[in-house]
Amino acid sequence: MRNLLIALLVLCFIACNRTPAKVSNELTLEDINAAWVLQDEQSKQAVPQLDLYFSHPVSPADIKNKLKLEIEGKPAPFNVQTLSNNKDITVRIQGITPQDKDIEAKVIIEKGLAAKTEQPVEAREIKVTSNIPSPFNLVINDLDPEHDGLTGTVFVRTSQQVIMNDVSSLIKIEPAVKFSVDKTDNGFLIKSNDFDADKNYLLTVSKGLRGVLGGTLQEQYDNNMAFGELEPSVRFTTTKSVFLSSKGNRTLDIRIVNIEKVKVIISKIYESNLLSAQRYGYYPKDSRDEEDYYYDYSNNELTAGDVIFEQEVDARSLPQIGNSKLFKFNIEDKLKEFKGIYHIKVRSAKDYWISDSRFISVSDLGLIAKEGTDKLFVFTNSIKTADPLSGVNIIAYGNNNQVLGMGATNADGVAEIAYTRKEFAGFKPAMIVAKTENDFN
């Protein structure tokens, strides 16, 4: 028994004093896009630009200190165009005169460039050689296809910005799909809802494509493209809060990709907590295995809302448009007597960190508010019929969550609310609440 205890103590000492494992995560320069751009919108002077695509976000200030450029074997000055930490860093090379030939550019990044990540990332010296095409020719450098489950997007990077007149007529995609073309800072993008993420496509760009510096695509460009396997994701198609008519079908468009089952959690956010929930977020207590539940927002007693509906749903059974699923918001509210709006969270039943959430208002009260010198004017109409609604109780709240004033809509659906104490910042109008016996917004 004594020998066993000694052995355990030795193992514990070794474990506690073990040298940290070598970091396997490494900062790399994954790609370079070389192009000619105009110095500014007013200038006709062209300068070469390099877009550096790193594996991790880096600081523009660190790039300025660690980056060295050589053009045709000679050091070249440059300006960093990117302003904040990013995986994509843009630099413009100074002192290069446009000439009808390709220019060799050597990119040297000294050892120790720090990645702006929570986990440590190893940073070795990086040396890469790239060609800057002649500004008198337009070259397609690269294409990058992406798919979010509903829309396919192909980013086409070119050696100079493109003149967009009739660009669509020069593009052919096989198998054929309907598509749109938009300009970008380093080329153009092709977008289509008809792209199938599981198919391969052939992209053809006919010669004659023109650039803003006078360069022309000299030969037809052909390249195969594939979107690859889609990452599992859950996302509402709208980026803002959602308003649903209480007299409509209450359907939400949720983009669910490569996930078989999702968990739906619906909470009611109480009227007095709406401002704080919007500003600081609302996180429902989500029931799952304790070993998976790595955070807990219930440390204090204050609760902005309560979960009123929780259910696991087979996403494969939901109506589908492309890879987007339609979820019908139609549940029994067990807290009807407490006024408020809803918060809906949808997450993967297995990988709980794959999730999205929105605040949902289910109401037929449509509101428009106008701020006057000493009054607020609130116009209330039915969302379904657009008819003005009379007798609706209106309450105005300030930034400090205090009531600024109250009123009721007249026969024209208009309420006037006089308010005071505007000289204090907290009393700036921040939220309008409308109530009837059976409705709230």
BELVENUR-V563689 format. One record per residue. N is the residue number from 1. RES is the residue in one small letter. BURIAL is + if it has 16 or more other C-alpha atoms within 10 Angstrom, else -. Layout:
BEGIN
n | res | burial
N | RES | BURIAL
N | RES | BURIAL
END
This chain:
BEGIN
n | res | burial
1 | m | -
2 | r | -
3 | n | -
4 | l | -
5 | l | -
6 | i | -
7 | a | -
8 | l | -
9 | l | -
10 | v | -
11 | l | -
12 | c | -
13 | f | -
14 | i | -
15 | a | -
16 | c | -
17 | n | -
18 | r | -
19 | t | -
20 | p | -
21 | a | -
22 | k | -
23 | v | -
24 | s | -
25 | n | -
26 | e | -
27 | l | +
28 | t | +
29 | l | +
30 | e | -
31 | d | -
32 | i | +
33 | n | +
34 | a | +
35 | a | +
36 | w | +
37 | v | +
38 | l | +
39 | q | -
40 | d | -
41 | e | -
42 | q | -
43 | s | -
44 | k | -
45 | q | -
46 | a | +
47 | v | +
48 | p | +
49 | q | +
50 | l | +
51 | d | +
52 | l | +
53 | y | +
54 | f | +
55 | s | +
56 | h | +
57 | p | +
58 | v | +
59 | s | +
60 | p | +
61 | a | -
62 | d | -
63 | i | +
64 | k | -
65 | n | -
66 | k | +
67 | l | +
68 | k | +
69 | l | +
70 | e | +
71 | i | +
72 | e | -
73 | g | -
74 | k | -
75 | p | -
76 | a | +
77 | p | -
78 | f | +
79 | n | -
80 | v | +
81 | q | -
82 | t | -
83 | l | -
84 | s | -
85 | n | +
86 | n | +
87 | k | +
88 | d | +
89 | i | +
90 | t | +
91 | v | +
92 | r | +
93 | i | +
94 | q | -
95 | g | -
96 | i | -
97 | t | -
98 | p | +
99 | q | -
100 | d | -
101 | k | -
102 | d | -
103 | i | +
104 | e | -
105 | a | +
106 | k | +
107 | v | +
108 | i | +
109 | i | +
110 | e | +
111 | k | -
112 | g | -
113 | l | +
114 | a | +
115 | a | +
116 | k | -
117 | t | -
118 | e | -
119 | q | -
120 | p | -
121 | v | +
122 | e | +
123 | a | +
124 | r | -
125 | e | -
126 | i | -
127 | k | -
128 | v | -
129 | t | -
130 | s | +
131 | n | -
132 | i | +
133 | p | +
134 | s | +
135 | p | +
136 | f | +
137 | n | +
138 | l | +
139 | v | +
140 | i | +
141 | n | +
142 | d | -
143 | l | +
144 | d | -
145 | p | +
146 | e | +
147 | h | +
148 | d | +
149 | g | +
150 | l | +
151 | t | +
152 | g | +
153 | t | +
154 | v | +
155 | f | +
156 | v | +
157 | r | +
158 | t | +
159 | s | +
160 | q | +
161 | q | +
162 | v | +
163 | i | +
164 | m | +
165 | n | -
166 | d | -
167 | v | +
168 | s | -
169 | s | -
170 | l | -
171 | i | +
172 | k | +
173 | i | -
174 | e | -
175 | p | -
176 | a | -
177 | v | -
178 | k | -
179 | f | +
180 | s | -
181 | v | +
182 | d | -
183 | k | +
184 | t | -
185 | d | -
186 | n | +
187 | g | +
188 | f | +
189 | l | +
190 | i | +
191 | k | +
192 | s | +
193 | n | +
194 | d | -
195 | f | +
196 | d | +
197 | a | +
198 | d | -
199 | k | -
200 | n | -
201 | y | +
202 | l | -
203 | l | +
204 | t | +
205 | v | +
206 | s | +
207 | k | -
208 | g | -
209 | l | +
210 | r | +
211 | g | +
212 | v | +
213 | l | +
214 | g | -
215 | g | +
216 | t | +
217 | l | +
218 | q | -
219 | e | -
220 | q | -
221 | y | -
222 | d | -
223 | n | -
224 | n | -
225 | m | +
226 | a | +
227 | f | +
228 | g | -
229 | e | -
230 | l | -
231 | e | -
232 | p | -
233 | s | +
234 | v | +
235 | r | +
236 | f | +
237 | t | -
238 | t | -
239 | t | -
240 | k | -
241 | s | -
242 | v | -
243 | f | +
244 | l | +
245 | s | +
246 | s | +
247 | k | -
248 | g | -
249 | n | -
250 | r | -
251 | t | -
252 | l | +
253 | d | +
254 | i | +
255 | r | +
256 | i | +
257 | v | +
258 | n | +
259 | i | +
260 | e | -
261 | k | +
262 | v | +
263 | k | +
264 | v | +
265 | i | +
266 | i | +
267 | s | +
268 | k | +
269 | i | +
270 | y | +
271 | e | +
272 | s | -
273 | n | +
274 | l | +
275 | l | +
276 | s | -
277 | a | +
278 | q | -
279 | r | -
280 | y | -
281 | g | -
282 | y | +
283 | y | +
284 | p | +
285 | k | -
286 | d | -
287 | s | -
288 | r | -
289 | d | -
290 | e | -
291 | e | -
292 | d | -
293 | y | -
294 | y | -
295 | y | -
296 | d | -
297 | y | -
298 | s | -
299 | n | -
300 | n | -
301 | e | -
302 | l | -
303 | t | -
304 | a | +
305 | g | +
306 | d | +
307 | v | +
308 | i | -
309 | f | -
310 | e | +
311 | q | -
312 | e | -
313 | v | +
314 | d | -
315 | a | +
316 | r | -
317 | s | -
318 | l | -
319 | p | -
320 | q | +
321 | i | -
322 | g | -
323 | n | +
324 | s | +
325 | k | +
326 | l | +
327 | f | +
328 | k | -
329 | f | -
330 | n | -
331 | i | -
332 | e | -
333 | d | -
334 | k | -
335 | l | -
336 | k | -
337 | e | -
338 | f | -
339 | k | +
340 | g | +
341 | i | +
342 | y | +
343 | h | +
344 | i | +
345 | k | +
346 | v | +
347 | r | +
348 | s | +
349 | a | +
350 | k | -
351 | d | -
352 | y | -
353 | w | -
354 | i | +
355 | s | +
356 | d | +
357 | s | +
358 | r | +
359 | f | +
360 | i | +
361 | s | +
362 | v | +
363 | s | +
364 | d | +
365 | l | +
366 | g | +
367 | l | +
368 | i | -
369 | a | -
370 | k | -
371 | e | -
372 | g | -
373 | t | -
374 | d | -
375 | k | -
376 | l | +
377 | f | +
378 | v | +
379 | f | +
380 | t | +
381 | n | +
382 | s | +
383 | i | +
384 | k | -
385 | t | -
386 | a | -
387 | d | -
388 | p | +
389 | l | +
390 | s | +
391 | g | +
392 | v | +
393 | n | +
394 | i | +
395 | i | +
396 | a | +
397 | y | +
398 | g | +
399 | n | +
400 | n | +
401 | n | +
402 | q | -
403 | v | +
404 | l | +
405 | g | +
406 | m | +
407 | g | +
408 | a | +
409 | t | +
410 | n | +
411 | a | -
412 | d | -
413 | g | +
414 | v | +
415 | a | +
416 | e | +
417 | i | +
418 | a | +
419 | y | +
420 | t | -
421 | r | -
422 | k | -
423 | e | -
424 | f | -
425 | a | -
426 | g | -
427 | f | +
428 | k | +
429 | p | +
430 | a | -
431 | m | +
432 | i | +
433 | v | +
434 | a | +
435 | k | +
436 | t | -
437 | e | -
438 | n | -
439 | d | +
440 | f | +
441 | n | +
END
